[in-house]
Amino acid sequence: MDFQAFVDQFDPMTCVISVEALPGGRYGEIRLVAGNKAYVDSIETVWDGPQLLSNKFVPGSLYQNYFPKDLNFERVCYRAAVEKDPVHTYVHPDRFDFWFNLFLLPLKNEGNLYYCTYTQEVTHKPDTKEMSNISSDTARAVLNTCIKLHGAKDLDESIKEVIKDIRDICGAWACTILLINKQEKTCKVLAEQRKDPSQAQTRRTILNEEPNFYAIAERWEETIGGSSCLIVRNESDMEYIREKHPEWYQSLCNHGVTSIVLFPLKSGDEVLGYIWATNFDTDKTDHIKEVMELTTYFVTSEVANDLLVKRLKIMSSVDMLTGVQNRNEMNNRIDRISHGEIHIKNLGIVFADLNGLKRVNDDNGHISGDVLLQNAAEVLKSIFTMNNIFRAGGDEFMVIVPDTTEEALEAKAEKVRASSLGFDAASFAVGWCFVEDSKDIFKALHISDERMYEDKEKYYQKHPELKR
């Protein structure tokens, strides 16, 4: 067949693709055999944004000459060319700023070379009609997910239900959602569901056994290679992971994983985490991809909202400079204790103020003053429970010490007073008070505050040159 003459009859961007079929359902090289003018122009036109690996179209070239190896692209080409299955898909690969409406139709093969047409429509904005053009089974599964997430009072519990549903749809051995924090270089399991919880190791155990598991997850974005997801169905696909990410490949092999579908949870340009299913029913690959592709939109939205609420809560209750609880949270805690919402036996209160902060600011600058405040907070964290430490304001800290003794409280207060703050001109002024019942908290606050100011006065009597 004259493929060039054939594709020249198409108005939309169209090319002919060849797939080399190999024994055992495997395939070899995938090539762009011929392209019409619109398709060739889409490759050879230089525009602002991510570029193809080559801007020169050469008939018969390997597709990897233009963009990185993509198992999803190879899968749809194989379906159309070798399995003779007409394919329509609507995708947004991360490597491009476009949405692609793709149509692939099988052509007659020549020996072990199988062919299909590949027609694409490109838009900058998503077409919601195309995105909602899904099967009834997929629509039912995605709607079920939406209902569970939208009506959830506890996100963690609803997420567990959702991934159980996804695992059932995938016929998978396990389904997991992992959140990653690029700033802290950490990851944690949000939810996991297994077909048989008694089998093998859970992903939580893997995180415990592999404390540097973040280093594996950190490279998943690179391994996906700009596609929308990664689907590994067989040994041939696993070779792709072995080449791209050998550490992950070894981890998968160690835990008996032979197939995996992995989707990033992306909010804008930020990757919040990943959802994956292992050892899934590969005969349902296309349905599984369709369900998970849409489900991740809603899961990501809920996870992003939950993280935002938690960040706002932290911002409203934590002092951003020192990391301890702020004055607002201190007042809330005292209010709850005074109204009996929190009852504490054997309560201690410690006030710790900084001597010499003004001198440090004047002599070394306010950045050094901030370092002094941070050092002070670290000293208190090393002695007391972190969520009981409050920055009352300026250079003053307050600590609530529950279930203590008068002797233990005094020992801790003296330890604070004797601690080094990293600046010769700086030290702690400390006051403390012990009461047997938290109903006397205001008494304890008043006495410890007075004692702290007495301690501060003694310090400045001894060092009058440092007095503010």
FENHU-V189173 format. One record per residue. N is the residue number from 1. SS is DSSP state (H for helix, E for strand, L for the rest). Layout:
n ss
N SS
N SS
//
This chain:
n ss
1 L
2 L
3 H
4 H
5 H
6 H
7 H
8 L
9 L
10 L
11 L
12 L
13 E
14 E
15 E
16 E
17 E
18 E
19 E
20 E
21 E
22 E
23 H
24 H
25 H
26 E
27 E
28 E
29 E
30 E
31 E
32 E
33 E
34 E
35 E
36 L
37 H
38 H
39 H
40 H
41 H
42 H
43 H
44 H
45 L
46 L
47 L
48 L
49 L
50 L
51 L
52 L
53 L
54 L
55 L
56 L
57 L
58 L
59 L
60 L
61 E
62 E
63 H
64 H
65 H
66 L
67 L
68 L
69 L
70 L
71 H
72 H
73 H
74 H
75 H
76 H
77 H
78 H
79 H
80 H
81 H
82 L
83 L
84 L
85 L
86 L
87 E
88 E
89 E
90 E
91 E
92 L
93 L
94 L
95 L
96 L
97 L
98 L
99 E
100 E
101 E
102 E
103 E
104 E
105 E
106 E
107 E
108 E
109 E
110 E
111 L
112 L
113 E
114 E
115 E
116 E
117 E
118 E
119 E
120 E
121 E
122 E
123 E
124 L
125 L
126 L
127 L
128 H
129 H
130 H
131 H
132 L
133 L
134 L
135 L
136 H
137 H
138 H
139 H
140 H
141 H
142 H
143 H
144 H
145 H
146 H
147 H
148 H
149 H
150 H
151 L
152 L
153 L
154 L
155 H
156 H
157 H
158 H
159 H
160 H
161 H
162 H
163 H
164 H
165 H
166 H
167 H
168 H
169 H
170 H
171 L
172 L
173 L
174 E
175 E
176 E
177 E
178 E
179 E
180 E
181 E
182 L
183 L
184 L
185 L
186 E
187 E
188 E
189 E
190 E
191 E
192 E
193 E
194 E
195 L
196 L
197 L
198 L
199 L
200 L
201 L
202 L
203 H
204 H
205 H
206 H
207 H
208 H
209 H
210 L
211 L
212 L
213 H
214 H
215 H
216 H
217 H
218 L
219 L
220 H
221 H
222 H
223 H
224 H
225 L
226 L
227 L
228 L
229 E
230 E
231 E
232 E
233 L
234 L
235 H
236 H
237 H
238 H
239 H
240 H
241 H
242 H
243 H
244 H
245 L
246 H
247 H
248 H
249 H
250 H
251 H
252 H
253 H
254 H
255 L
256 L
257 L
258 L
259 L
260 E
261 E
262 E
263 E
264 E
265 E
266 E
267 E
268 L
269 L
270 E
271 E
272 E
273 E
274 E
275 E
276 E
277 E
278 E
279 L
280 L
281 L
282 H
283 H
284 H
285 H
286 H
287 H
288 H
289 H
290 H
291 H
292 H
293 H
294 H
295 H
296 H
297 H
298 H
299 H
300 H
301 H
302 H
303 H
304 H
305 H
306 H
307 H
308 H
309 H
310 H
311 H
312 H
313 H
314 H
315 H
316 H
317 H
318 E
319 L
320 L
321 L
322 L
323 L
324 L
325 E
326 L
327 H
328 H
329 H
330 H
331 H
332 H
333 H
334 H
335 H
336 H
337 H
338 H
339 L
340 L
341 L
342 L
343 L
344 L
345 E
346 E
347 E
348 E
349 E
350 E
351 E
352 E
353 E
354 E
355 E
356 L
357 H
358 H
359 H
360 H
361 H
362 H
363 H
364 H
365 L
366 H
367 H
368 H
369 H
370 H
371 H
372 H
373 H
374 H
375 H
376 H
377 H
378 H
379 H
380 H
381 H
382 H
383 H
384 L
385 L
386 H
387 H
388 H
389 E
390 E
391 E
392 E
393 E
394 L
395 L
396 E
397 E
398 E
399 E
400 E
401 E
402 L
403 L
404 L
405 L
406 H
407 H
408 H
409 H
410 H
411 H
412 H
413 H
414 H
415 H
416 H
417 H
418 H
419 L
420 L
421 L
422 L
423 L
424 L
425 L
426 L
427 E
428 E
429 E
430 E
431 E
432 E
433 E
434 E
435 E
436 E
437 E
438 H
439 H
440 H
441 H
442 H
443 H
444 H
445 H
446 H
447 H
448 H
449 H
450 H
451 H
452 H
453 H
454 H
455 H
456 H
457 H
458 H
459 H
460 H
461 H
462 H
463 L
464 H
465 H
466 H
467 L
468 L
//
